[in-house]
Amino acid sequence: MNWQQIEGKWEQYKGKAQQKWGKLTDDDLDVIKGNQKELAGRIQELYGISKEEAEEEMKAFSRSLN
C-alpha cells in the first residue's frame, strides 16, 4: 500500500500504527494525520533511530497493510 492510500485512510490505520510504535500518543497520531514525513520524524525522535531506519520501518508497516 502506498502512503497516499494510508494518508487517505488514516483513521482506519492509526490504531495499527500505534500498535507498531507504542510510544506514539493519540495526540501524535491526530497531528500526523498519515503524513509520511511527520510520522518518520516523530518515530526518529521517540525511538532515537536514524531517518533511514524510520523509513525502513514505515515501508515494512505499509507492506503489512496489504
TAKA-V659256 format. One record per pair of residues at least 24 apart in sequence whose ideal C-beta (glycine too) atoms are under 6 Angstrom apart, sorted by the first residue. I is the first residue (numbers start at 0). GAP is how many residues later the second one is. D is the distance in Angstrom with one decimal. If there is no record, write none. Layout:
i->I gap->GAP d->D
i->I gap->GAP d->D
//
This chain:
i->0 gap->61 d->5.2
i->0 gap->64 d->4.6
i->0 gap->65 d->5.4
i->2 gap->33 d->4.5
i->5 gap->28 d->5.3
i->6 gap->27 d->3.4
i->9 gap->24 d->3.4
i->19 gap->41 d->5.7
//
